[in-house]
Amino acid sequence: MNNKLKNSIPISKKNVQQKGGVVILSLKEYKKLSERAIPTYYLFGGEAEKADKMVEECLEEYREGKTKKIKSLADLD
């Protein structure tokens, strides 16, 4: 088999046209883009302290077994 064909990835022209294009990225570049897509918020002062306290309380409840696993938000009481 031709080495070029052996190392190729077939992409359907029909699918490209239907979906509006195709992007091929390295995994490293994809991870960078994914990380930048999620906004980062920094809290200061009282707001940061309230958030830290809430996280600590939630972690404590988790460690004590007071939390439950759900499959969707519809499972909440």
N, CA, C and O atoms as a Tripos MOL2 file, in Angstrom:
@<TRIPOS>MOLECULE
protein
  308   307    77     0     0
PROTEIN
NO_CHARGES

@<TRIPOS>ATOM
      1 N           0.8450   -1.1760    0.0000 N.3       1 MET1
      2 CA          0.0000    0.0000    0.0000 C.3       1 MET1
      3 C           0.8920    1.2420    0.0000 C.2       1 MET1
      4 O           1.9470    1.2580    0.6350 O.2       1 MET1
      5 N           0.4700    2.2570   -0.7010 N.am      2 ASN2
      6 CA          1.1950    3.5130   -0.7830 C.3       2 ASN2
      7 C           1.2880    4.1410    0.6120 C.2       2 ASN2
      8 O           0.2960    4.1990    1.3370 O.2       2 ASN2
      9 N           2.4840    4.6100    0.9820 N.am      3 ASN3
     10 CA          2.7040    5.1690    2.3090 C.3       3 ASN3
     11 C           1.8310    6.3970    2.5750 C.2       3 ASN3
     12 O           1.3840    6.6050    3.7020 O.2       3 ASN3
     13 N           1.5860    7.2140    1.5390 N.am      4 LYS4
     14 CA          0.7370    8.3910    1.7000 C.3       4 LYS4
     15 C          -0.6830    7.9820    2.0770 C.2       4 LYS4
     16 O          -1.2890    8.5910    2.9580 O.2       4 LYS4
     17 N          -1.2150    6.9650    1.4230 N.am      5 LEU5
     18 CA         -2.5680    6.5120    1.7290 C.3       5 LEU5
     19 C          -2.6290    5.8490    3.1040 C.2       5 LEU5
     20 O          -3.6280    5.9720    3.8130 O.2       5 LEU5
     21 N          -1.5810    5.1610    3.4700 N.am      6 LYS6
     22 CA         -1.5360    4.4660    4.7510 C.3       6 LYS6
     23 C          -1.6000    5.4620    5.9140 C.2       6 LYS6
     24 O          -2.1820    5.1570    6.9550 O.2       6 LYS6
     25 N          -1.0200    6.6210    5.7500 N.am      7 ASN7
     26 CA         -0.9730    7.6220    6.8150 C.3       7 ASN7
     27 C          -2.0080    8.7350    6.6380 C.2       7 ASN7
     28 O          -1.8960    9.7790    7.2800 O.2       7 ASN7
     29 N          -2.9970    8.5350    5.7910 N.am      8 SER8
     30 CA         -3.9860    9.5800    5.5480 C.3       8 SER8
     31 C          -5.2550    9.3360    6.3700 C.2       8 SER8
     32 O          -5.5120    8.2300    6.8460 O.2       8 SER8
     33 N          -6.0230   10.3910    6.5170 N.am      9 ILE9
     34 CA         -7.3070   10.3180    7.2130 C.3       9 ILE9
     35 C          -8.3700   10.7470    6.2070 C.2       9 ILE9
     36 O          -8.3900   11.9060    5.7930 O.2       9 ILE9
     37 N          -9.2470    9.8400    5.8100 N.am     10 PRO10
     38 CA        -10.2770   10.2160    4.8350 C.3      10 PRO10
     39 C         -11.3200   11.1360    5.4620 C.2      10 PRO10
     40 O         -11.8180   10.8740    6.5570 O.2      10 PRO10
     41 N         -11.6450   12.2220    4.7510 N.am     11 ILE11
     42 CA        -12.6580   13.1690    5.2010 C.3      11 ILE11
     43 C         -13.6540   13.3390    4.0710 C.2      11 ILE11
     44 O         -13.2930   13.7220    2.9590 O.2      11 ILE11
     45 N         -14.8990   13.0530    4.3660 N.am     12 SER12
     46 CA        -15.9580   13.1310    3.3680 C.3      12 SER12
     47 C         -16.2280   14.5810    2.9780 C.2      12 SER12
     48 O         -16.4760   15.4200    3.8440 O.2      12 SER12
     49 N         -16.1810   14.8760    1.6880 N.am     13 LYS13
     50 CA        -16.4640   16.2220    1.1990 C.3      13 LYS13
     51 C         -17.9030   16.6090    1.5470 C.2      13 LYS13
     52 O         -18.1820   17.7680    1.8560 O.2      13 LYS13
     53 N         -18.8040   15.6430    1.4940 N.am     14 LYS14
     54 CA        -20.2090   15.8800    1.8170 C.3      14 LYS14
     55 C         -20.3470   16.3240    3.2770 C.2      14 LYS14
     56 O         -21.0560   17.2860    3.5730 O.2      14 LYS14
     57 N         -19.6640   15.6160    4.1890 N.am     15 ASN15
     58 CA        -19.7210   15.9850    5.6060 C.3      15 ASN15
     59 C         -19.1290   17.3620    5.8500 C.2      15 ASN15
     60 O         -19.6670   18.1350    6.6420 O.2      15 ASN15
     61 N         -18.0400   17.6750    5.1880 N.am     16 VAL16
     62 CA        -17.4050   18.9840    5.3380 C.3      16 VAL16
     63 C         -18.3720   20.0740    4.9020 C.2      16 VAL16
     64 O         -18.4980   21.0960    5.5770 O.2      16 VAL16
     65 N         -19.0490   19.8710    3.7930 N.am     17 GLN17
     66 CA        -19.9910   20.8640    3.2920 C.3      17 GLN17
     67 C         -21.2120   20.9820    4.2020 C.2      17 GLN17
     68 O         -21.6910   22.0880    4.4540 O.2      17 GLN17
     69 N         -21.7140   19.8590    4.6940 N.am     18 GLN18
     70 CA        -22.8950   19.8810    5.5590 C.3      18 GLN18
     71 C         -22.5980   20.5380    6.9060 C.2      18 GLN18
     72 O         -23.4400   21.2550    7.4460 O.2      18 GLN18
     73 N         -21.4250   20.2990    7.4400 N.am     19 LYS19
     74 CA        -21.0940   20.7900    8.7770 C.3      19 LYS19
     75 C         -20.3360   22.1070    8.7600 C.2      19 LYS19
     76 O         -20.0170   22.6530    9.8160 O.2      19 LYS19
     77 N         -20.0470   22.6150    7.5860 N.am     20 GLY20
     78 CA        -19.4170   23.9220    7.4870 C.3      20 GLY20
     79 C         -17.9090   23.9260    7.6320 C.2      20 GLY20
     80 O         -17.3260   24.9880    7.8460 O.2      20 GLY20
     81 N         -17.2600   22.7880    7.5250 N.am     21 GLY21
     82 CA        -15.8100   22.7430    7.5830 C.3      21 GLY21
     83 C         -15.2950   21.7590    8.6080 C.2      21 GLY21
     84 O         -16.0630   21.1560    9.3580 O.2      21 GLY21
     85 N         -13.9950   21.6070    8.6260 N.am     22 VAL22
     86 CA        -13.3160   20.6950    9.5380 C.3      22 VAL22
     87 C         -12.0580   21.3860   10.0400 C.2      22 VAL22
     88 O         -11.3850   22.0920    9.2900 O.2      22 VAL22
     89 N         -11.7480   21.1790   11.3060 N.am     23 VAL23
     90 CA        -10.5360   21.7330   11.8940 C.3      23 VAL23
     91 C          -9.7080   20.5760   12.4260 C.2      23 VAL23
     92 O         -10.2290   19.7010   13.1180 O.2      23 VAL23
     93 N          -8.4300   20.5710   12.1070 N.am     24 ILE24
     94 CA         -7.5290   19.5420   12.6170 C.3      24 ILE24
     95 C          -6.4620   20.2350   13.4490 C.2      24 ILE24
     96 O          -5.7100   21.0730   12.9520 O.2      24 ILE24
     97 N          -6.4110   19.8710   14.7240 N.am     25 LEU25
     98 CA         -5.4560   20.4640   15.6580 C.3      25 LEU25
     99 C          -4.7030   19.3680   16.3900 C.2      25 LEU25
    100 O          -5.1830   18.2420   16.5200 O.2      25 LEU25
    101 N          -3.5320   19.7110   16.8580 N.am     26 SER26
    102 CA         -2.8340   18.7820   17.7410 C.3      26 SER26
    103 C          -3.5840   18.7600   19.0650 C.2      26 SER26
    104 O          -4.2950   19.7110   19.3910 O.2      26 SER26
    105 N          -3.4320   17.6950   19.8200 N.am     27 LEU27
    106 CA         -4.0930   17.5840   21.1130 C.3      27 LEU27
    107 C          -3.6560   18.7150   22.0370 C.2      27 LEU27
    108 O          -4.4680   19.2470   22.7940 O.2      27 LEU27
    109 N          -2.3950   19.0780   21.9810 N.am     28 LYS28
    110 CA         -1.8570   20.1550   22.8130 C.3      28 LYS28
    111 C          -2.5550   21.4840   22.5040 C.2      28 LYS28
    112 O          -2.9480   22.2100   23.4180 O.2      28 LYS28
    113 N          -2.7060   21.7940   21.2300 N.am     29 GLU29
    114 CA         -3.3560   23.0340   20.8240 C.3      29 GLU29
    115 C          -4.8440   23.0110   21.1910 C.2      29 GLU29
    116 O          -5.3940   24.0290   21.6110 O.2      29 GLU29
    117 N          -5.4950   21.8540   21.0340 N.am     30 TYR30
    118 CA         -6.9090   21.7140   21.3980 C.3      30 TYR30
    119 C          -7.0950   21.9830   22.8910 C.2      30 TYR30
    120 O          -8.0320   22.6780   23.2840 O.2      30 TYR30
    121 N          -6.2080   21.4350   23.7230 N.am     31 LYS31
    122 CA         -6.3050   21.6470   25.1710 C.3      31 LYS31
    123 C          -6.1390   23.1210   25.5170 C.2      31 LYS31
    124 O          -6.8490   23.6400   26.3790 O.2      31 LYS31
    125 N          -5.2060   23.8000   24.8520 N.am     32 LYS32
    126 CA         -5.0030   25.2280   25.0930 C.3      32 LYS32
    127 C          -6.2750   26.0140   24.7640 C.2      32 LYS32
    128 O          -6.6960   26.8770   25.5340 O.2      32 LYS32
    129 N          -6.8760   25.7110   23.6240 N.am     33 LEU33
    130 CA         -8.1050   26.4000   23.2180 C.3      33 LEU33
    131 C          -9.2430   26.1050   24.1810 C.2      33 LEU33
    132 O         -10.0160   27.0020   24.5180 O.2      33 LEU33
    133 N          -9.3560   24.8690   24.6250 N.am     34 SER34
    134 CA        -10.4130   24.4850   25.5660 C.3      34 SER34
    135 C         -10.2660   25.2300   26.8860 C.2      34 SER34
    136 O         -11.2530   25.7040   27.4480 O.2      34 SER34
    137 N          -9.0490   25.3330   27.3750 N.am     35 GLU35
    138 CA         -8.8080   26.0290   28.6380 C.3      35 GLU35
    139 C          -9.1590   27.5160   28.5360 C.2      35 GLU35
    140 O          -9.6630   28.1040   29.4930 O.2      35 GLU35
    141 N          -8.8960   28.1110   27.3940 N.am     36 ARG36
    142 CA         -9.1910   29.5270   27.2170 C.3      36 ARG36
    143 C         -10.6830   29.7800   27.0050 C.2      36 ARG36
    144 O         -11.1380   30.9120   27.1710 O.2      36 ARG36
    145 N         -11.4510   28.7550   26.6440 N.am     37 ALA37
    146 CA        -12.8750   28.9170   26.3850 C.3      37 ALA37
    147 C         -13.6710   29.0770   27.6780 C.2      37 ALA37
    148 O         -14.7880   29.5930   27.6550 O.2      37 ALA37
    149 N         -13.1070   28.6390   28.8080 N.am     38 ILE38
    150 CA        -13.7770   28.7290   30.0920 C.3      38 ILE38
    151 C         -13.2820   29.9800   30.8050 C.2      38 ILE38
    152 O         -12.0840   30.1180   31.0500 O.2      38 ILE38
    153 N         -14.1890   30.8930   31.1420 N.am     39 PRO39
    154 CA        -13.7350   32.1260   31.7890 C.3      39 PRO39
    155 C         -13.1650   31.8620   33.1770 C.2      39 PRO39
    156 O         -13.5980   30.9500   33.8810 O.2      39 PRO39
    157 N         -12.1980   32.6670   33.5510 N.am     40 THR40
    158 CA        -11.5800   32.5850   34.8750 C.3      40 THR40
    159 C         -11.9570   33.8410   35.6470 C.2      40 THR40
    160 O         -11.7840   34.9590   35.1620 O.2      40 THR40
    161 N         -12.4710   33.6430   36.8500 N.am     41 TYR41
    162 CA        -12.8490   34.7660   37.6910 C.3      41 TYR41
    163 C         -11.9800   34.7790   38.9380 C.2      41 TYR41
    164 O         -11.7260   33.7330   39.5340 O.2      41 TYR41
    165 N         -11.5330   35.9400   39.3250 N.am     42 TYR42
    166 CA        -10.7410   36.1030   40.5330 C.3      42 TYR42
    167 C         -11.5370   36.9480   41.5080 C.2      42 TYR42
    168 O         -11.9880   38.0440   41.1760 O.2      42 TYR42
    169 N         -11.7050   36.4270   42.7180 N.am     43 LEU43
    170 CA        -12.4230   37.1570   43.7470 C.3      43 LEU43
    171 C         -11.4320   37.7120   44.7600 C.2      43 LEU43
    172 O         -10.3680   37.1360   44.9830 O.2      43 LEU43
    173 N         -11.7930   38.8350   45.3690 N.am     44 PHE44
    174 CA        -10.9270   39.4740   46.3480 C.3      44 PHE44
    175 C         -11.7430   39.8570   47.5670 C.2      44 PHE44
    176 O         -12.9590   40.0340   47.4820 O.2      44 PHE44
    177 N         -11.0830   39.9830   48.6810 N.am     45 GLY45
    178 CA        -11.7140   40.4740   49.9040 C.3      45 GLY45
    179 C         -12.8090   39.5660   50.4140 C.2      45 GLY45
    180 O         -12.6670   38.3440   50.4530 O.2      45 GLY45
    181 N         -13.9220   40.2020   50.8090 N.am     46 GLY46
    182 CA        -15.0340   39.4820   51.4160 C.3      46 GLY46
    183 C         -15.6390   38.4280   50.5060 C.2      46 GLY46
    184 O         -16.0110   37.3480   50.9660 O.2      46 GLY46
    185 N         -15.7410   38.7330   49.2180 N.am     47 GLU47
    186 CA        -16.3100   37.7680   48.2730 C.3      47 GLU47
    187 C         -15.4520   36.5060   48.1950 C.2      47 GLU47
    188 O         -15.9760   35.3950   48.1270 O.2      47 GLU47
    189 N         -14.1420   36.6840   48.2040 N.am     48 ALA48
    190 CA        -13.2300   35.5360   48.1550 C.3      48 ALA48
    191 C         -13.3540   34.7100   49.4270 C.2      48 ALA48
    192 O         -13.3510   33.4800   49.3770 O.2      48 ALA48
    193 N         -13.4630   35.3790   50.5540 N.am     49 GLU49
    194 CA        -13.6000   34.6720   51.8280 C.3      49 GLU49
    195 C         -14.9010   33.8810   51.8840 C.2      49 GLU49
    196 O         -14.9190   32.7480   52.3640 O.2      49 GLU49
    197 N         -15.9980   34.4770   51.3920 N.am     50 LYS50
    198 CA        -17.2850   33.7690   51.3700 C.3      50 LYS50
    199 C         -17.2080   32.5360   50.4730 C.2      50 LYS50
    200 O         -17.7120   31.4700   50.8270 O.2      50 LYS50
    201 N         -16.5790   32.6870   49.3210 N.am     51 ALA51
    202 CA        -16.4480   31.5590   48.4000 C.3      51 ALA51
    203 C         -15.5830   30.4550   49.0110 C.2      51 ALA51
    204 O         -15.9150   29.2750   48.9040 O.2      51 ALA51
    205 N         -14.4830   30.8350   49.6470 N.am     52 ASP52
    206 CA        -13.6120   29.8480   50.2940 C.3      52 ASP52
    207 C         -14.3580   29.0930   51.3850 C.2      52 ASP52
    208 O         -14.2240   27.8760   51.5090 O.2      52 ASP52
    209 N         -15.1470   29.8200   52.1770 N.am     53 LYS53
    210 CA        -15.9120   29.1980   53.2570 C.3      53 LYS53
    211 C         -16.9450   28.2220   52.6940 C.2      53 LYS53
    212 O         -17.1160   27.1210   53.2170 O.2      53 LYS53
    213 N         -17.6340   28.6330   51.6200 N.am     54 MET54
    214 CA        -18.6430   27.7760   51.0040 C.3      54 MET54
    215 C         -18.0000   26.4940   50.4680 C.2      54 MET54
    216 O         -18.5420   25.4040   50.6550 O.2      54 MET54
    217 N         -16.8640   26.6170   49.8120 N.am     55 VAL55
    218 CA        -16.1640   25.4380   49.2790 C.3      55 VAL55
    219 C         -15.7480   24.5190   50.4180 C.2      55 VAL55
    220 O         -15.9100   23.3020   50.3190 O.2      55 VAL55
    221 N         -15.2190   25.0770   51.4900 N.am     56 GLU56
    222 CA        -14.7940   24.2540   52.6230 C.3      56 GLU56
    223 C         -15.9760   23.5300   53.2540 C.2      56 GLU56
    224 O         -15.8610   22.3590   53.6160 O.2      56 GLU56
    225 N         -17.1160   24.2140   53.3890 N.am     57 GLU57
    226 CA        -18.3190   23.5760   53.9410 C.3      57 GLU57
    227 C         -18.7970   22.4360   53.0390 C.2      57 GLU57
    228 O         -19.1930   21.3760   53.5230 O.2      57 GLU57
    229 N         -18.7570   22.6620   51.7480 N.am     58 CYS58
    230 CA        -19.1870   21.6250   50.7980 C.3      58 CYS58
    231 C         -18.2510   20.4160   50.8430 C.2      58 CYS58
    232 O         -18.7100   19.2740   50.8080 O.2      58 CYS58
    233 N         -16.9600   20.6610   50.9210 N.am     59 LEU59
    234 CA        -16.0040   19.5620   51.0080 C.3      59 LEU59
    235 C         -16.1890   18.7700   52.3020 C.2      59 LEU59
    236 O         -16.0550   17.5470   52.3200 O.2      59 LEU59
    237 N         -16.4960   19.4810   53.3740 N.am     60 GLU60
    238 CA        -16.7310   18.8090   54.6570 C.3      60 GLU60
    239 C         -17.9740   17.9110   54.5660 C.2      60 GLU60
    240 O         -17.9600   16.7770   55.0460 O.2      60 GLU60
    241 N         -19.0420   18.4210   53.9510 N.am     61 GLU61
    242 CA        -20.2510   17.6130   53.7630 C.3      61 GLU61
    243 C         -19.9530   16.3880   52.8980 C.2      61 GLU61
    244 O         -20.4760   15.3020   53.1480 O.2      61 GLU61
    245 N         -19.1200   16.5660   51.8930 N.am     62 TYR62
    246 CA        -18.7410   15.4490   51.0300 C.3      62 TYR62
    247 C         -17.9860   14.3870   51.8320 C.2      62 TYR62
    248 O         -18.2890   13.1970   51.7380 O.2      62 TYR62
    249 N         -17.0110   14.8220   52.6140 N.am     63 ARG63
    250 CA        -16.2230   13.8830   53.4280 C.3      63 ARG63
    251 C         -17.0830   13.1460   54.4440 C.2      63 ARG63
    252 O         -16.8120   11.9910   54.7720 O.2      63 ARG63
    253 N         -18.1240   13.8190   54.9440 N.am     64 GLU64
    254 CA        -19.0150   13.2140   55.9410 C.3      64 GLU64
    255 C         -20.0890   12.3300   55.3030 C.2      64 GLU64
    256 O         -20.8950   11.7270   56.0100 O.2      64 GLU64
    257 N         -20.1020   12.2510   53.9780 N.am     65 GLY65
    258 CA        -21.0790   11.4040   53.2880 C.3      65 GLY65
    259 C         -22.4650   12.0190   53.1920 C.2      65 GLY65
    260 O         -23.4470   11.3010   53.0050 O.2      65 GLY65
    261 N         -22.5580   13.3210   53.3150 N.am     66 LYS66
    262 CA        -23.8580   13.9960   53.2680 C.3      66 LYS66
    263 C         -24.2830   14.3730   51.8520 C.2      66 LYS66
    264 O         -25.3350   14.9830   51.6590 O.2      66 LYS66
    265 N         -23.4820   14.0160   50.8830 N.am     67 THR67
    266 CA        -23.8120   14.3360   49.4920 C.3      67 THR67
    267 C         -24.2980   13.0840   48.7920 C.2      67 THR67
    268 O         -24.0950   11.9710   49.2780 O.2      67 THR67
    269 N         -24.9490   13.2700   47.6340 N.am     68 LYS68
    270 CA        -25.3870   12.1200   46.8660 C.3      68 LYS68
    271 C         -25.0520   12.3300   45.3980 C.2      68 LYS68
    272 O         -24.9780   13.4600   44.9160 O.2      68 LYS68
    273 N         -24.8530   11.2280   44.7030 N.am     69 LYS69
    274 CA        -24.5260   11.2680   43.2870 C.3      69 LYS69
    275 C         -25.8160   11.3130   42.4830 C.2      69 LYS69
    276 O         -26.7460   10.5500   42.7470 O.2      69 LYS69
    277 N         -25.8720   12.2060   41.5020 N.am     70 ILE70
    278 CA        -27.0400   12.3000   40.6420 C.3      70 ILE70
    279 C         -26.6270   12.1670   39.1910 C.2      70 ILE70
    280 O         -25.4840   12.4530   38.8340 O.2      70 ILE70
    281 N         -27.5550   11.7330   38.3570 N.am     71 LYS71
    282 CA        -27.2680   11.5950   36.9340 C.3      71 LYS71
    283 C         -27.6690   12.8350   36.1630 C.2      71 LYS71
    284 O         -27.1120   13.1180   35.1020 O.2      71 LYS71
    285 N         -28.6440   13.5880   36.6960 N.am     72 SER72
    286 CA        -29.0640   14.8250   36.0470 C.3      72 SER72
    287 C         -29.6680   15.7520   37.0930 C.2      72 SER72
    288 O         -29.9330   15.3320   38.2190 O.2      72 SER72
    289 N         -29.8810   16.9830   36.7310 N.am     73 LEU73
    290 CA        -30.4810   17.9400   37.6670 C.3      73 LEU73
    291 C         -31.9140   17.5600   38.0260 C.2      73 LEU73
    292 O         -32.4250   17.9770   39.0660 O.2      73 LEU73
    293 N         -32.5570   16.7820   37.1850 N.am     74 ALA74
    294 CA        -33.9230   16.3130   37.4740 C.3      74 ALA74
    295 C         -33.9520   15.3980   38.6990 C.2      74 ALA74
    296 O         -35.0080   15.2170   39.3060 O.2      74 ALA74
    297 N         -32.8000   14.8180   39.0730 N.am     75 ASP75
    298 CA        -32.7170   13.9290   40.2310 C.3      75 ASP75
    299 C         -32.6960   14.6840   41.5610 C.2      75 ASP75
    300 O         -32.7960   14.0690   42.6230 O.2      75 ASP75
    301 N         -32.5660   16.0090   41.5100 N.am     76 LEU76
    302 CA        -32.5360   16.7840   42.7530 C.3      76 LEU76
    303 C         -33.9210   16.8440   43.3790 C.2      76 LEU76
    304 O         -34.9340   16.8950   42.6800 O.2      76 LEU76
    305 N         -33.9480   16.8370   44.6940 N.am     77 ASP77
    306 CA        -35.2360   16.9130   45.4190 C.3      77 ASP77
    307 C         -35.7220   18.3250   45.4870 C.2      77 ASP77
    308 O         -36.7820   18.5870   46.0550 O.2      77 ASP77
@<TRIPOS>BOND
     1     1     2 1
     2     2     3 1
     3     3     4 2
     4     3     5 am
     5     5     6 1
     6     6     7 1
     7     7     8 2
     8     7     9 am
     9     9    10 1
    10    10    11 1
    11    11    12 2
    12    11    13 am
    13    13    14 1
    14    14    15 1
    15    15    16 2
    16    15    17 am
    17    17    18 1
    18    18    19 1
    19    19    20 2
    20    19    21 am
    21    21    22 1
    22    22    23 1
    23    23    24 2
    24    23    25 am
    25    25    26 1
    26    26    27 1
    27    27    28 2
    28    27    29 am
    29    29    30 1
    30    30    31 1
    31    31    32 2
    32    31    33 am
    33    33    34 1
    34    34    35 1
    35    35    36 2
    36    35    37 am
    37    37    38 1
    38    38    39 1
    39    39    40 2
    40    39    41 am
    41    41    42 1
    42    42    43 1
    43    43    44 2
    44    43    45 am
    45    45    46 1
    46    46    47 1
    47    47    48 2
    48    47    49 am
    49    49    50 1
    50    50    51 1
    51    51    52 2
    52    51    53 am
    53    53    54 1
    54    54    55 1
    55    55    56 2
    56    55    57 am
    57    57    58 1
    58    58    59 1
    59    59    60 2
    60    59    61 am
    61    61    62 1
    62    62    63 1
    63    63    64 2
    64    63    65 am
    65    65    66 1
    66    66    67 1
    67    67    68 2
    68    67    69 am
    69    69    70 1
    70    70    71 1
    71    71    72 2
    72    71    73 am
    73    73    74 1
    74    74    75 1
    75    75    76 2
    76    75    77 am
    77    77    78 1
    78    78    79 1
    79    79    80 2
    80    79    81 am
    81    81    82 1
    82    82    83 1
    83    83    84 2
    84    83    85 am
    85    85    86 1
    86    86    87 1
    87    87    88 2
    88    87    89 am
    89    89    90 1
    90    90    91 1
    91    91    92 2
    92    91    93 am
    93    93    94 1
    94    94    95 1
    95    95    96 2
    96    95    97 am
    97    97    98 1
    98    98    99 1
    99    99   100 2
   100    99   101 am
   101   101   102 1
   102   102   103 1
   103   103   104 2
   104   103   105 am
   105   105   106 1
   106   106   107 1
   107   107   108 2
   108   107   109 am
   109   109   110 1
   110   110   111 1
   111   111   112 2
   112   111   113 am
   113   113   114 1
   114   114   115 1
   115   115   116 2
   116   115   117 am
   117   117   118 1
   118   118   119 1
   119   119   120 2
   120   119   121 am
   121   121   122 1
   122   122   123 1
   123   123   124 2
   124   123   125 am
   125   125   126 1
   126   126   127 1
   127   127   128 2
   128   127   129 am
   129   129   130 1
   130   130   131 1
   131   131   132 2
   132   131   133 am
   133   133   134 1
   134   134   135 1
   135   135   136 2
   136   135   137 am
   137   137   138 1
   138   138   139 1
   139   139   140 2
   140   139   141 am
   141   141   142 1
   142   142   143 1
   143   143   144 2
   144   143   145 am
   145   145   146 1
   146   146   147 1
   147   147   148 2
   148   147   149 am
   149   149   150 1
   150   150   151 1
   151   151   152 2
   152   151   153 am
   153   153   154 1
   154   154   155 1
   155   155   156 2
   156   155   157 am
   157   157   158 1
   158   158   159 1
   159   159   160 2
   160   159   161 am
   161   161   162 1
   162   162   163 1
   163   163   164 2
   164   163   165 am
   165   165   166 1
   166   166   167 1
   167   167   168 2
   168   167   169 am
   169   169   170 1
   170   170   171 1
   171   171   172 2
   172   171   173 am
   173   173   174 1
   174   174   175 1
   175   175   176 2
   176   175   177 am
   177   177   178 1
   178   178   179 1
   179   179   180 2
   180   179   181 am
   181   181   182 1
   182   182   183 1
   183   183   184 2
   184   183   185 am
   185   185   186 1
   186   186   187 1
   187   187   188 2
   188   187   189 am
   189   189   190 1
   190   190   191 1
   191   191   192 2
   192   191   193 am
   193   193   194 1
   194   194   195 1
   195   195   196 2
   196   195   197 am
   197   197   198 1
   198   198   199 1
   199   199   200 2
   200   199   201 am
   201   201   202 1
   202   202   203 1
   203   203   204 2
   204   203   205 am
   205   205   206 1
   206   206   207 1
   207   207   208 2
   208   207   209 am
   209   209   210 1
   210   210   211 1
   211   211   212 2
   212   211   213 am
   213   213   214 1
   214   214   215 1
   215   215   216 2
   216   215   217 am
   217   217   218 1
   218   218   219 1
   219   219   220 2
   220   219   221 am
   221   221   222 1
   222   222   223 1
   223   223   224 2
   224   223   225 am
   225   225   226 1
   226   226   227 1
   227   227   228 2
   228   227   229 am
   229   229   230 1
   230   230   231 1
   231   231   232 2
   232   231   233 am
   233   233   234 1
   234   234   235 1
   235   235   236 2
   236   235   237 am
   237   237   238 1
   238   238   239 1
   239   239   240 2
   240   239   241 am
   241   241   242 1
   242   242   243 1
   243   243   244 2
   244   243   245 am
   245   245   246 1
   246   246   247 1
   247   247   248 2
   248   247   249 am
   249   249   250 1
   250   250   251 1
   251   251   252 2
   252   251   253 am
   253   253   254 1
   254   254   255 1
   255   255   256 2
   256   255   257 am
   257   257   258 1
   258   258   259 1
   259   259   260 2
   260   259   261 am
   261   261   262 1
   262   262   263 1
   263   263   264 2
   264   263   265 am
   265   265   266 1
   266   266   267 1
   267   267   268 2
   268   267   269 am
   269   269   270 1
   270   270   271 1
   271   271   272 2
   272   271   273 am
   273   273   274 1
   274   274   275 1
   275   275   276 2
   276   275   277 am
   277   277   278 1
   278   278   279 1
   279   279   280 2
   280   279   281 am
   281   281   282 1
   282   282   283 1
   283   283   284 2
   284   283   285 am
   285   285   286 1
   286   286   287 1
   287   287   288 2
   288   287   289 am
   289   289   290 1
   290   290   291 1
   291   291   292 2
   292   291   293 am
   293   293   294 1
   294   294   295 1
   295   295   296 2
   296   295   297 am
   297   297   298 1
   298   298   299 1
   299   299   300 2
   300   299   301 am
   301   301   302 1
   302   302   303 1
   303   303   304 2
   304   303   305 am
   305   305   306 1
   306   306   307 1
   307   307   308 2
@<TRIPOS>SUBSTRUCTURE
     1 MET1         2 RESIDUE 1 A MET
     2 ASN2         6 RESIDUE 1 A ASN
     3 ASN3        10 RESIDUE 1 A ASN
     4 LYS4        14 RESIDUE 1 A LYS
     5 LEU5        18 RESIDUE 1 A LEU
     6 LYS6        22 RESIDUE 1 A LYS
     7 ASN7        26 RESIDUE 1 A ASN
     8 SER8        30 RESIDUE 1 A SER
     9 ILE9        34 RESIDUE 1 A ILE
    10 PRO10       38 RESIDUE 1 A PRO
    11 ILE11       42 RESIDUE 1 A ILE
    12 SER12       46 RESIDUE 1 A SER
    13 LYS13       50 RESIDUE 1 A LYS
    14 LYS14       54 RESIDUE 1 A LYS
    15 ASN15       58 RESIDUE 1 A ASN
    16 VAL16       62 RESIDUE 1 A VAL
    17 GLN17       66 RESIDUE 1 A GLN
    18 GLN18       70 RESIDUE 1 A GLN
    19 LYS19       74 RESIDUE 1 A LYS
    20 GLY20       78 RESIDUE 1 A GLY
    21 GLY21       82 RESIDUE 1 A GLY
    22 VAL22       86 RESIDUE 1 A VAL
    23 VAL23       90 RESIDUE 1 A VAL
    24 ILE24       94 RESIDUE 1 A ILE
    25 LEU25       98 RESIDUE 1 A LEU
    26 SER26      102 RESIDUE 1 A SER
    27 LEU27      106 RESIDUE 1 A LEU
    28 LYS28      110 RESIDUE 1 A LYS
    29 GLU29      114 RESIDUE 1 A GLU
    30 TYR30      118 RESIDUE 1 A TYR
    31 LYS31      122 RESIDUE 1 A LYS
    32 LYS32      126 RESIDUE 1 A LYS
    33 LEU33      130 RESIDUE 1 A LEU
    34 SER34      134 RESIDUE 1 A SER
    35 GLU35      138 RESIDUE 1 A GLU
    36 ARG36      142 RESIDUE 1 A ARG
    37 ALA37      146 RESIDUE 1 A ALA
    38 ILE38      150 RESIDUE 1 A ILE
    39 PRO39      154 RESIDUE 1 A PRO
    40 THR40      158 RESIDUE 1 A THR
    41 TYR41      162 RESIDUE 1 A TYR
    42 TYR42      166 RESIDUE 1 A TYR
    43 LEU43      170 RESIDUE 1 A LEU
    44 PHE44      174 RESIDUE 1 A PHE
    45 GLY45      178 RESIDUE 1 A GLY
    46 GLY46      182 RESIDUE 1 A GLY
    47 GLU47      186 RESIDUE 1 A GLU
    48 ALA48      190 RESIDUE 1 A ALA
    49 GLU49      194 RESIDUE 1 A GLU
    50 LYS50      198 RESIDUE 1 A LYS
    51 ALA51      202 RESIDUE 1 A ALA
    52 ASP52      206 RESIDUE 1 A ASP
    53 LYS53      210 RESIDUE 1 A LYS
    54 MET54      214 RESIDUE 1 A MET
    55 VAL55      218 RESIDUE 1 A VAL
    56 GLU56      222 RESIDUE 1 A GLU
    57 GLU57      226 RESIDUE 1 A GLU
    58 CYS58      230 RESIDUE 1 A CYS
    59 LEU59      234 RESIDUE 1 A LEU
    60 GLU60      238 RESIDUE 1 A GLU
    61 GLU61      242 RESIDUE 1 A GLU
    62 TYR62      246 RESIDUE 1 A TYR
    63 ARG63      250 RESIDUE 1 A ARG
    64 GLU64      254 RESIDUE 1 A GLU
    65 GLY65      258 RESIDUE 1 A GLY
    66 LYS66      262 RESIDUE 1 A LYS
    67 THR67      266 RESIDUE 1 A THR
    68 LYS68      270 RESIDUE 1 A LYS
    69 LYS69      274 RESIDUE 1 A LYS
    70 ILE70      278 RESIDUE 1 A ILE
    71 LYS71      282 RESIDUE 1 A LYS
    72 SER72      286 RESIDUE 1 A SER
    73 LEU73      290 RESIDUE 1 A LEU
    74 ALA74      294 RESIDUE 1 A ALA
    75 ASP75      298 RESIDUE 1 A ASP
    76 LEU76      302 RESIDUE 1 A LEU
    77 ASP77      306 RESIDUE 1 A ASP
